[in-house]
Amino acid sequence: MIDLIRELFSFRRFKPSQGVYARRLTAFGVFILFASGAYRLFVTAPVLSFVNPDNQQMVAGITALAITLFGAWFAFRLVNWPVFANFLASVEGEMAKVSWPSRAELYSSTVVVLTLFVILAAMILVFDLFWMTIFKLIKVIP
């Protein structure tokens, strides 16, 4: 239990040179989630019956600030948690091995996929109209 508390309040960075981009982007994403939630709470702060109405906005602001600061701390601790940090480092390593398509390959693949979707949609339309006509003839549907 003491090790967990020590780990939670540690400012040590776990393997700081591994998975730098994945860890930074993950921390930024987690922080943005907390900050947007705090902002939403601040903007639509509920009326608190136990707080003086004159201080409602100040209480909402302090709460939003506390949530934002907690989000920053949580994001930092998350990306420095050894298990998660190793995972992010391995993800970044695997992403470096991926062979990404060129712009021309991407364009031609997109055209093929969109064309097939249009053909499939047309086929489904034809089948739907066919079966609707059949069901109307035998009076299954009005």
Long-range contacts (C-beta under 8 A, 24 or more apart in sequence): 7-81, 8-77, 12-80, 13-80, 14-80, 14-81, 14-82, 14-85, 15-85, 15-86, 15-89, 18-85, 18-89, 18-92, 19-85, 19-88, 19-89, 19-90, 19-91, 19-92, 19-93, 20-92, 21-92, 22-88, 22-89, 22-91, 22-92, 22-95, 23-79, 23-85, 23-88, 23-89, 24-79, 26-75, 26-78, 26-79, 26-88, 27-75, 27-76, 27-78, 27-79, 28-75, 30-71, 30-74, 30-75, 30-78, 31-71, 31-72, 31-75, 33-71, 34-67, 34-68, 34-70, 34-71, 34-72, 34-74, 34-75, 35-68, 35-71, 37-67, 37-71, 38-63, 38-64, 38-65, 38-67, 38-68, 38-71, 39-64, 41-67
